[in-house]
Amino acid sequence: MDAAAGPDPQDAVLVPALVGLEIGEAHALALSARVVVVSADPVDPLPATGVVTAQQPLAGIAVPAATAVEVLVESGGGGGGGSVGAPVPPSPLDPAGTA
């Protein structure tokens, strides 16, 4: 089989959908799918906690077994309360409405 045709069907696996999963769940699912989760940023290791926000290759793509799937992880302050927005800058007016 030539390289342009993709992975050998006998060795090919499908990349699982990891976006939205906690990093621990993403690792477990990736291992069961026979791929490996790695950080998309070679300088920063994957955090121990957080939610996968992006992955490459995308879910459903056929790749050779043991392919690295790069992920971005948003690690938050924990607590499961959802995402926290950026702090709101103070208003230029005091509470009485004067400058």
C-alpha positions in Angstrom: 0.0 0.0 0.0 1.4 3.4 -0.8 1.8 6.1 1.9 -0.6 8.5 0.2 -3.5 6.1 0.6 -3.4 6.3 4.4 -2.7 3.8 7.2 -2.8 0.0 6.5 -6.4 -1.0 7.3 -5.2 -3.8 9.5 -3.2 -1.4 11.7 -5.6 1.6 11.5 -7.6 2.8 14.5 -10.1 5.7 14.7 -9.2 8.7 16.8 -11.8 9.0 19.6 -13.6 12.3 20.5 -11.7 13.7 23.4 -12.9 17.3 23.4 -15.1 18.0 26.5 -13.6 15.2 28.5 -11.6 15.5 31.7 -7.9 14.8 30.9 -8.0 11.5 32.9 -11.0 10.3 31.0 -9.4 11.4 27.7 -6.2 9.3 28.6 -8.3 6.2 29.3 -10.4 6.5 26.2 -7.3 7.2 24.0 -5.6 4.1 25.4 -8.6 1.9 24.8 -8.7 3.3 21.2 -4.9 2.5 20.9 -3.7 6.1 20.5 -1.7 8.3 22.9 -2.7 11.7 24.3 0.2 14.3 24.3 0.3 18.0 24.9 -0.1 20.2 21.8 2.6 22.5 23.4 6.0 20.6 23.6 7.2 23.0 26.3 4.3 22.6 28.7 3.4 19.1 29.9 -0.3 18.1 30.2 -1.9 19.2 33.5 -3.2 16.6 36.0 -6.7 18.0 35.8 -8.7 20.0 33.3 -10.9 19.6 30.3 -9.8 18.9 26.8 -10.7 21.9 24.6 -9.1 20.9 21.2 -7.5 17.9 19.6 -5.5 17.0 16.5 -6.1 14.8 14.6 -9.8 15.2 14.8 -12.2 12.5 16.1 -13.1 9.9 13.5 -9.9 10.1 11.5 -8.2 6.7 10.8 -4.6 6.7 12.0 -2.0 4.0 12.6 -2.2 2.5 16.1 0.0 4.3 18.7 -0.4 7.7 16.9 0.0 10.7 19.2 -3.2 12.8 19.5 -2.2 16.4 20.5 -4.7 18.0 22.9 -5.1 21.4 24.5 -6.4 21.3 28.1 -8.0 24.1 30.0 -7.1 23.6 33.7 -9.3 25.6 36.0 -9.6 26.2 39.7 -11.6 23.1 40.1 -14.9 22.8 41.9 -16.9 21.8 38.9 -18.7 25.1 38.8 -18.2 25.6 35.0 -16.0 28.1 33.4 -15.1 31.3 35.0 -14.9 34.5 32.9 -12.3 37.1 32.9 -12.4 39.6 35.8 -14.6 42.7 35.2 -12.6 45.9 35.4 -13.9 48.4 37.9 -16.2 51.1 36.7 -14.8 54.6 36.4 -17.7 55.9 38.5 -18.2 55.3 42.2 -21.4 53.7 43.4 -23.1 57.1 43.8 -22.6 57.6 40.0 -20.1 60.5 40.3 -16.7 60.6 38.9 
